[in-house]
């Protein structure tokens, strides 16, 4: 059987495919939270439902949209021309880039930090290129755009999301009858969502579906035409059906809550004696604690006063003639005085320290309670929540589809380069991206989502801020719009950064206490170190393997 690759290069292809699958696993565990974190956080989807939808649409997006982006990853970050005649060096570099990005993504996922998979693979590719050919082998314009995206992406997406949510809040949520106003805008929301995603698919679609032959006016016509048809169908059929369904569900839930409240009142009245006893016990414990503190203060005060008196006695006795009978007495008095003094100081310090710890604990509890109260006050009415359920699922599904097309390239871009360089024997890589490799990367992403995806999903959906169906929809649609528009007009952008910026922006708009700023600081720090850390790992591996081989 004839091998497709030279025997001396075969090991790099095999290792590259293994590491690429692990990297896809890490991307699935970390980056897929961009698509479904808000839906799970707002309780629109369960984690299991998110994993099922993610598996289907990540693989579809990878196969249908992934080929175009993988070309950029494998040929757009570094200049491949210096590797002419040393193709094995470029293949080794791609193995190291996969490994460096893989290690950093898994570490970030372990600490539940959402980082950019694109930036991770870009940093790792830059790392081995610096070792191989120095600064001349790196596309520094690309690196500058990445650094700018640390600030541009979250700020721009946050502002757009706040604008969208302000529109929803002013025209729907703040109205006396949010269901009535929401139904009026429902065709607009569905039409806009479909238009944005259709434009993304047609504009960035793969050559295998001949989307690249569609002129720009055809892309606009197809996207806006599809959106208008969708809005018309929603107005004619979905709005009447959903209005009846939401009204019936809310009425049923209110009746159920009334029965639960009556049962709870009866239960509480039957347990009154236990409640009284419990309160008495709490009061007794509080009084006992106060009595102990008073007693401790008195002991400290008496010890201090006796200590002062003994010092005065000692001063008077020190002026007496030194006789053998006096010296032992003075020695005993001094030792006793010293022990009492140490005990007094130690008791006083311990008491003050305990009060400080107690006060600190009380302050922390108050701050935590204040934040929790601020989050609890953020909620949609039952009608508004049900109104945005389907919309948020729709935007999450489209987001997952686009993510599969964009981020699978981070995992399979270098391994596609390995495959094509090995077959063609040159660095130009003229062959199209094989579909089966895209499918391979999509499977790795799906497996990572199922096994480890809950960590970062929890960070984005629960820990960073409280998300409701209405705010979740605004975050999804605004971040998708920001990524689409900014990427096509040349503004550097990151999907992960946009989603985090949208979550923080809408969360802060709803309440000052609704954002965990300490967590956001940690996430931002993880963004900054992504490129240098993944690059350093890749560079170290490349230097070591080149010397060893």
C-alpha positions as CSV (number, residue, x, y, z in Angstrom):
1,X,0.0,0.0,0.0
2,X,1.4,3.4,-1.0
3,X,1.5,6.0,1.7
4,X,0.1,9.5,1.0
5,X,2.9,11.1,3.0
6,X,6.7,10.6,3.2
7,X,7.4,8.2,6.0
8,X,9.4,10.7,7.9
9,X,6.5,13.1,8.0
10,X,3.8,10.6,8.8
11,X,4.2,10.9,12.6
12,X,3.5,14.6,12.5
13,X,0.3,14.1,10.6
14,X,-0.9,11.5,13.1
15,X,0.1,13.5,16.2
16,X,-1.5,16.6,14.6
17,X,-4.8,14.9,14.1
18,X,-4.9,13.6,17.7
19,X,-4.0,17.0,19.1
20,X,-6.5,18.8,16.8
21,X,-9.3,16.6,18.2
22,X,-8.3,17.5,21.8
23,X,-8.2,21.2,20.8
24,X,-11.6,20.8,19.3
25,X,-12.7,19.3,22.6
26,X,-11.3,22.3,24.4
27,X,-13.1,24.7,22.0
28,X,-16.4,22.9,22.6
29,X,-15.9,23.0,26.3
30,X,-15.0,26.7,26.3
31,X,-16.3,28.6,23.2
32,X,-19.7,26.9,22.8
33,X,-20.8,28.7,26.0
34,X,-20.9,31.8,23.7
35,X,-24.0,30.4,22.0
36,X,-25.9,28.7,24.8
37,X,-24.6,30.3,28.1
38,X,-27.4,33.0,28.1
39,X,-30.1,30.5,27.2
40,X,-29.2,28.1,30.0
41,X,-28.7,31.0,32.4
42,X,-32.2,32.4,31.7
43,X,-33.6,28.9,32.2
44,X,-35.0,28.9,28.6
45,X,-33.0,25.7,27.9
46,X,-31.7,23.0,30.2
47,X,-28.0,22.0,29.9
48,X,-29.0,18.7,28.2
49,X,-31.2,20.5,25.6
50,X,-28.3,23.0,25.0
51,X,-25.9,20.1,24.4
52,X,-28.3,18.4,22.0
53,X,-28.9,21.6,19.9
54,X,-25.2,22.5,20.1
55,X,-24.2,19.1,18.7
56,X,-26.5,19.3,15.7
57,X,-25.8,22.9,14.8
58,X,-22.1,23.0,15.6
59,X,-21.5,20.1,13.2
60,X,-23.7,21.6,10.5
61,X,-22.0,25.0,10.8
62,X,-18.5,23.3,10.7
63,X,-19.3,21.4,7.5
64,X,-21.2,24.2,5.7
65,X,-19.3,27.3,6.7
66,X,-15.9,26.1,8.1
67,X,-13.9,25.9,4.9
68,X,-13.5,29.6,4.3
69,X,-12.3,30.5,7.8
70,X,-9.8,27.6,8.0
71,X,-8.1,29.1,4.9
72,X,-7.4,32.2,6.9
73,X,-6.2,30.4,10.0
74,X,-3.7,28.2,8.1
75,X,-2.4,30.9,5.6
76,X,-3.3,34.4,6.9
77,X,-1.5,34.6,10.3
78,X,2.1,34.0,9.1
79,X,4.0,34.3,5.8
80,X,4.4,30.7,4.5
81,X,6.9,31.6,1.7
82,X,10.0,31.5,3.9
83,X,9.2,27.8,4.5
84,X,9.7,26.9,0.8
85,X,12.1,23.9,0.8
86,X,11.6,23.3,4.5
87,X,8.0,22.1,4.5
88,X,8.7,19.7,7.3
89,X,9.5,22.7,9.5
90,X,6.1,24.3,8.8
91,X,4.4,21.0,9.5
92,X,6.3,20.7,12.9
93,X,5.3,24.3,13.7
94,X,1.6,23.5,13.0
95,X,1.8,20.5,15.4
96,X,3.3,22.8,18.1
97,X,0.6,25.5,17.4
98,X,-2.1,22.9,17.9
99,X,-0.5,21.8,21.2
100,X,0.1,25.3,22.6
101,X,-3.5,26.4,21.9
102,X,-4.9,23.1,23.2
103,X,-3.1,23.3,26.5
104,X,-4.1,26.9,27.2
105,X,-7.8,26.3,26.3
106,X,-8.0,23.4,28.6
107,X,-6.4,25.3,31.4
108,X,-8.7,28.3,30.9
109,X,-11.7,25.9,30.8
110,X,-10.6,24.3,34.1
111,X,-10.7,27.7,35.7
112,X,-14.1,28.4,34.0
113,X,-12.7,31.4,32.1
114,X,-14.2,32.1,28.7
115,X,-11.3,32.9,26.3
116,X,-11.1,33.4,22.6
117,X,-10.2,30.2,20.7
118,X,-9.2,32.3,17.7
119,X,-6.7,34.3,19.7
120,X,-5.3,31.2,21.3
121,X,-4.5,29.5,17.9
122,X,-3.2,32.9,16.5
123,X,-0.9,33.3,19.5
124,X,0.4,29.7,19.2
125,X,1.0,30.1,15.5
126,X,2.9,33.3,16.1
127,X,5.0,31.6,18.8
128,X,6.5,28.9,16.5
129,X,6.9,31.5,13.6
130,X,9.0,33.7,15.9
131,X,11.3,30.8,16.7
132,X,11.5,29.7,13.1
133,X,12.1,33.0,11.2
134,X,12.0,35.8,13.8
135,X,9.8,38.8,13.7
136,X,9.8,38.9,9.8
137,X,7.7,35.7,9.7
138,X,4.7,37.2,11.6
139,X,1.8,39.2,10.3
140,X,2.1,42.0,12.9
141,X,-1.0,43.9,11.5
142,X,-3.0,40.8,12.5
143,X,-1.5,40.9,16.0
144,X,-2.3,44.6,16.3
145,X,-5.9,44.0,15.4
146,X,-6.1,41.3,18.1
147,X,-4.8,43.6,20.7
148,X,-7.3,46.2,19.7
149,X,-10.1,43.7,19.9
150,X,-9.5,43.3,23.6
151,X,-11.1,46.7,24.0
152,X,-13.1,47.2,20.8
153,X,-15.1,44.0,21.0
154,X,-16.6,44.2,24.5
155,X,-17.2,47.9,24.4
156,X,-18.9,48.0,20.9
157,X,-21.0,44.9,21.6
158,X,-21.9,46.2,25.0
159,X,-23.2,49.5,23.6
160,X,-25.2,47.8,20.9
161,X,-26.7,45.4,23.4
162,X,-27.7,48.1,25.8
163,X,-29.3,50.0,22.9
164,X,-31.3,46.9,21.9
165,X,-32.4,46.2,25.5
166,X,-33.3,49.9,26.0
167,X,-35.6,49.6,23.0
168,X,-37.2,46.3,24.4
169,X,-37.5,47.8,27.9
170,X,-39.0,51.1,26.8
171,X,-41.5,49.7,24.3
172,X,-42.4,46.4,25.9
173,X,-41.2,45.6,29.4
174,X,-42.1,48.9,31.0
175,X,-45.6,49.0,29.5
176,X,-48.7,48.1,31.7
177,X,-49.5,45.2,29.3
178,X,-46.1,43.9,28.0
179,X,-47.8,41.0,26.2
180,X,-49.9,43.3,24.0
181,X,-46.8,45.4,23.0
182,X,-44.6,42.4,22.7
183,X,-47.0,40.8,20.2
184,X,-46.9,44.0,18.1
185,X,-43.1,43.8,17.8
186,X,-42.8,40.0,17.5
187,X,-42.8,39.9,13.7
188,X,-40.0,42.6,13.7
189,X,-37.9,40.5,16.1
190,X,-38.3,37.3,14.1
191,X,-37.7,39.0,10.8
192,X,-34.6,40.8,12.1
193,X,-33.2,37.7,13.6
194,X,-33.6,35.7,10.4
195,X,-32.3,38.5,8.2
196,X,-29.1,38.8,10.2
197,X,-28.4,35.1,10.1
198,X,-29.3,34.6,6.5
199,X,-27.0,37.4,5.5
200,X,-24.2,35.8,7.5
201,X,-24.8,32.4,5.8
202,X,-25.0,33.7,2.2
203,X,-22.2,36.2,2.6
204,X,-19.7,33.7,4.2
205,X,-21.0,30.5,2.8
206,X,-18.7,27.8,1.4
207,X,-17.8,27.4,-2.3
208,X,-19.2,23.9,-2.3
209,X,-22.7,25.4,-2.1
210,X,-21.8,28.0,-4.7
211,X,-22.7,30.9,-2.4
212,X,-19.5,32.7,-3.5
213,X,-21.2,33.2,-6.9
214,X,-24.1,35.2,-5.5
215,X,-23.5,39.0,-6.0
216,X,-23.8,41.3,-3.0
217,X,-27.1,42.6,-4.2
218,X,-28.4,39.0,-4.4
219,X,-27.2,38.4,-0.8
220,X,-29.0,41.5,0.5
221,X,-32.2,40.5,-1.5
222,X,-32.2,36.9,-0.2
223,X,-31.5,38.0,3.4
224,X,-34.1,40.8,3.6
225,X,-36.6,38.9,1.5
226,X,-36.4,35.9,3.8
227,X,-36.8,38.2,6.8
228,X,-39.9,39.9,5.4
229,X,-41.5,36.6,4.5
230,X,-40.8,35.4,8.1
231,X,-42.2,38.5,9.6
232,X,-45.4,38.2,7.6
233,X,-45.9,34.5,8.6
234,X,-45.3,35.3,12.2
235,X,-47.9,38.1,12.1
236,X,-50.5,36.0,10.4
237,X,-50.1,32.7,12.2
238,X,-47.7,32.8,15.2
239,X,-48.9,35.9,16.9
240,X,-52.5,34.8,17.4
241,X,-51.5,31.3,18.4
242,X,-48.8,32.4,20.8
243,X,-51.1,35.1,22.4
244,X,-53.7,32.4,23.3
245,X,-51.1,30.0,24.5
246,X,-49.3,32.5,26.8
247,X,-52.6,33.8,28.3
248,X,-53.7,30.2,29.0
249,X,-50.4,29.2,30.5
250,X,-50.1,32.3,32.7
251,X,-53.7,31.9,34.0
252,X,-53.0,28.3,34.9
253,X,-49.8,29.2,36.7
254,X,-51.5,31.9,38.7
255,X,-54.2,29.5,39.8
256,X,-51.5,27.1,40.8
257,X,-49.6,29.7,42.8
258,X,-52.8,30.7,44.6
259,X,-53.4,27.2,45.8
260,X,-49.8,26.8,46.8
261,X,-50.0,30.0,48.9
262,X,-53.2,28.8,50.7
263,X,-51.6,25.5,51.5
264,X,-48.5,27.3,52.8
265,X,-50.5,29.5,55.1
266,X,-52.3,26.5,56.6
267,X,-48.9,24.7,57.0
268,X,-47.4,27.8,58.7
269,X,-50.3,28.2,61.1
270,X,-50.0,24.6,62.2
271,X,-46.3,25.0,62.9
272,X,-46.5,28.2,64.9
273,X,-45.3,26.8,68.3
274,X,-42.2,25.5,66.7
275,X,-41.5,28.9,65.1
276,X,-41.9,30.6,68.5
277,X,-39.5,28.2,70.2
278,X,-37.0,28.7,67.4
279,X,-37.2,32.5,67.9
280,X,-36.8,32.2,71.7
281,X,-33.7,30.0,71.2
282,X,-32.2,32.6,68.9
283,X,-32.9,35.3,71.4
284,X,-31.4,33.3,74.2
285,X,-28.2,32.6,72.2
286,X,-27.9,36.3,71.4
287,X,-28.2,37.3,75.1
288,X,-25.7,34.7,76.1
289,X,-23.3,35.9,73.5
290,X,-23.7,39.5,74.7
291,X,-23.2,38.5,78.4
292,X,-20.0,36.6,77.4
293,X,-18.6,39.7,75.7
294,X,-19.4,41.9,78.7
295,X,-17.7,39.5,81.1
296,X,-14.7,39.4,78.9
297,X,-14.5,43.2,78.8
298,X,-14.7,43.3,82.7
299,X,-12.0,40.7,83.0
300,X,-9.7,42.7,80.7
301,X,-10.5,45.9,82.6
302,X,-9.8,44.3,86.0
303,X,-6.6,42.7,84.8
304,X,-5.4,46.0,83.5
305,X,-6.2,47.8,86.7
306,X,-4.6,45.2,88.9
307,X,-1.6,45.3,86.6
308,X,-1.3,49.0,87.1
309,X,-1.5,48.7,90.8
310,X,1.2,46.0,91.0
311,X,3.5,48.2,88.9
312,X,3.1,51.1,91.5
313,X,3.8,48.7,94.4
314,X,6.9,47.5,92.6
315,X,8.1,51.0,92.1
316,X,7.8,51.7,95.8
317,X,9.5,48.5,96.9
318,X,12.4,49.1,94.5
319,X,13.6,52.0,96.7
320,X,14.0,49.7,99.7
321,X,17.5,48.5,100.8
322,X,18.4,45.3,99.0
323,X,18.4,42.5,101.5
324,X,18.4,38.7,101.0
325,X,14.8,38.5,102.3
326,X,13.6,41.2,99.9
327,X,15.2,40.0,96.7
328,X,13.2,36.8,96.4
329,X,10.0,38.7,97.1
330,X,10.8,41.3,94.5
331,X,11.6,38.5,92.0
332,X,8.3,36.8,92.7
333,X,6.3,40.0,92.3
334,X,8.0,40.8,89.0
335,X,7.3,37.4,87.5
336,X,3.7,37.5,88.6
337,X,3.3,41.0,87.2
338,X,4.8,39.9,83.9
339,X,2.5,36.9,83.6
340,X,-0.6,39.0,84.4
341,X,0.5,41.7,81.9
342,X,1.0,39.2,79.1
343,X,-2.3,37.5,79.8
344,X,-4.1,40.9,79.8
345,X,-2.5,42.0,76.5
346,X,-3.1,38.6,74.9
347,X,-6.8,38.6,76.0
348,X,-7.3,42.1,74.8
349,X,-5.8,41.4,71.4
350,X,-7.8,38.2,71.0
351,X,-11.0,40.0,71.8
352,X,-10.3,42.9,69.4
353,X,-9.3,40.4,66.7
354,X,-12.5,38.4,67.2
355,X,-14.6,41.6,67.0
356,X,-12.8,42.6,63.8
357,X,-13.4,39.2,62.2
358,X,-17.0,39.3,63.3
359,X,-17.5,42.8,61.8
360,X,-15.8,41.8,58.6
361,X,-18.0,38.8,58.3
362,X,-21.1,40.9,58.9
363,X,-20.0,43.4,56.2
364,X,-19.4,40.6,53.7
365,X,-22.8,39.1,54.5
366,X,-24.5,42.5,54.1
367,X,-22.7,43.1,50.7
368,X,-23.6,39.6,49.6
369,X,-27.2,40.1,50.7
370,X,-27.4,43.4,48.9
371,X,-26.1,41.9,45.6
372,X,-28.4,39.0,45.9
373,X,-31.4,41.3,46.6
374,X,-30.4,43.3,43.5
375,X,-30.3,40.2,41.4
376,X,-33.6,38.8,42.7
377,X,-35.4,42.1,41.8
378,X,-34.4,41.5,38.1
379,X,-37.0,39.4,36.5
380,X,-39.4,39.4,33.6
381,X,-43.2,39.2,34.0
382,X,-44.5,35.7,33.1
383,X,-46.0,37.0,29.9
384,X,-42.7,38.7,28.8
385,X,-40.6,35.7,29.7
386,X,-42.7,33.3,27.6
387,X,-42.8,35.9,24.8
388,X,-39.0,35.7,24.5
389,X,-38.5,32.0,25.0
390,X,-38.7,31.0,21.4
391,X,-36.8,34.0,20.2
392,X,-33.8,33.3,22.5
393,X,-33.7,29.6,21.3
394,X,-33.8,30.8,17.7
395,X,-30.9,33.2,18.2
396,X,-28.9,30.6,20.2
397,X,-29.3,28.0,17.4
398,X,-28.2,30.5,14.8
399,X,-25.3,31.5,17.0
400,X,-24.3,27.9,17.4
401,X,-24.4,27.4,13.6
402,X,-22.2,30.4,13.0
403,X,-19.9,29.3,15.8
404,X,-19.4,25.9,14.2
405,X,-18.5,27.6,10.9
406,X,-16.1,30.0,12.5
407,X,-14.4,28.3,15.4
408,X,-14.0,24.8,14.1
409,X,-11.3,26.4,11.9
410,X,-9.3,27.1,15.0
411,X,-9.0,23.4,15.6
412,X,-8.7,22.0,12.1
413,X,-6.9,24.9,10.3
414,X,-3.4,23.7,11.2
415,X,-4.2,20.1,10.7
416,X,-5.6,20.9,7.2
417,X,-2.3,22.5,6.6
418,X,-0.5,19.4,7.7
419,X,-2.6,17.2,5.5
420,X,-2.3,19.3,2.3
421,X,1.4,20.1,2.7
422,X,2.1,16.4,3.2
423,X,0.1,15.5,0.1
424,X,1.2,18.3,-2.2
425,X,4.7,18.6,-0.9
426,X,4.7,22.5,-1.0
427,X,3.6,25.3,1.3
428,X,1.1,27.1,-1.1
429,X,-1.7,24.7,-0.1
430,X,-3.9,25.1,-3.2
431,X,-6.2,22.1,-2.3
432,X,-9.6,22.9,-0.9
433,X,-10.4,22.0,2.7
434,X,-11.6,18.4,2.8
435,X,-15.2,18.2,4.2
436,X,-14.4,15.1,6.3
437,X,-11.8,17.1,8.3
438,X,-14.4,19.8,9.0
439,X,-16.8,17.0,10.2
440,X,-14.0,15.6,12.4
441,X,-13.5,19.0,14.1
442,X,-17.2,19.4,14.6
443,X,-17.4,16.1,16.4
444,X,-14.6,17.1,18.7
445,X,-16.3,20.4,19.6
446,X,-19.6,18.5,20.3
447,X,-17.8,16.0,22.6
448,X,-16.2,18.9,24.5
449,X,-19.6,20.5,25.0
450,X,-21.1,17.4,26.5
451,X,-18.2,16.5,28.8
452,X,-17.0,19.8,30.1
453,X,-19.1,22.6,28.6
454,X,-21.1,23.2,31.8
455,X,-18.2,25.1,33.5
456,X,-18.0,28.1,31.2
457,X,-21.7,28.0,30.5
458,X,-22.2,28.5,34.2
459,X,-19.8,31.4,34.2
460,X,-21.5,33.2,31.4
461,X,-25.1,32.2,32.2
462,X,-25.2,32.4,36.0
463,X,-22.0,33.8,37.7
464,X,-21.3,36.9,35.7
465,X,-24.8,38.4,35.8
466,X,-28.4,37.3,36.1
467,X,-30.0,36.8,32.7
468,X,-33.7,36.7,31.9
469,X,-35.3,35.6,28.6
470,X,-35.7,39.3,27.4
471,X,-32.1,40.3,28.3
472,X,-30.8,37.0,26.9
473,X,-32.5,37.7,23.5
474,X,-31.0,41.2,23.4
475,X,-27.6,39.9,24.2
476,X,-27.7,37.2,21.5
477,X,-29.1,39.3,18.7
478,X,-26.9,42.4,19.5
479,X,-23.7,40.4,19.8
480,X,-24.4,38.5,16.5
481,X,-25.2,41.8,14.8
482,X,-22.0,43.4,16.1
483,X,-19.8,40.4,15.0
484,X,-21.4,40.4,11.5
485,X,-21.2,44.1,10.8
486,X,-17.8,44.7,12.4
487,X,-16.1,41.8,10.7
488,X,-17.3,42.8,7.3
489,X,-16.2,46.4,7.6
490,X,-12.8,45.5,8.9
491,X,-13.1,46.3,12.7
492,X,-11.2,43.7,14.7
493,X,-13.7,41.6,16.7
494,X,-13.9,38.4,18.8
495,X,-17.1,36.4,19.4
496,X,-16.2,35.6,23.0
497,X,-15.3,39.2,23.8
498,X,-18.5,40.4,22.2
499,X,-20.7,38.0,24.1
500,X,-19.1,38.9,27.5
501,X,-19.3,42.6,26.7
502,X,-23.0,42.3,25.9
503,X,-23.7,40.3,29.1
504,X,-21.9,42.9,31.2
505,X,-23.5,45.8,29.4
506,X,-27.0,44.7,29.8
507,X,-26.4,43.4,33.3
508,X,-25.1,46.8,34.4
509,X,-27.9,48.6,32.7
510,X,-30.5,46.6,34.6
511,X,-28.8,47.0,38.0
512,X,-25.5,48.2,39.6
513,X,-25.4,45.0,41.7
514,X,-26.1,42.7,38.8
515,X,-22.5,42.3,37.6
516,X,-19.7,40.4,39.3
517,X,-17.0,42.8,38.6
518,X,-14.3,40.7,40.2
519,X,-15.1,37.8,37.8
520,X,-15.1,40.2,34.9
521,X,-11.7,41.4,35.9
522,X,-10.4,37.9,35.9
523,X,-11.9,37.2,32.5
524,X,-10.3,40.3,31.0
525,X,-7.0,39.2,32.5
526,X,-7.4,35.8,30.8
527,X,-8.0,37.5,27.5
528,X,-4.8,39.5,27.7
529,X,-2.6,36.6,28.6
530,X,-4.2,34.2,25.9
531,X,-1.9,35.3,23.0
532,X,1.4,35.4,24.9
533,X,0.8,32.2,27.0
534,X,-0.3,30.0,24.0
535,X,2.5,31.6,22.0
536,X,5.1,30.8,24.7
537,X,4.0,27.2,25.0
538,X,4.1,26.7,21.2
539,X,7.5,28.4,20.9
540,X,9.0,26.3,23.7
541,X,7.7,23.1,22.1
542,X,8.9,24.0,18.6
543,X,12.4,25.0,19.9
544,X,12.7,21.7,21.9
545,X,11.5,19.4,19.1
546,X,13.6,21.1,16.4
547,X,16.7,20.5,18.5
548,X,15.7,17.0,19.4
549,X,14.9,16.1,15.7
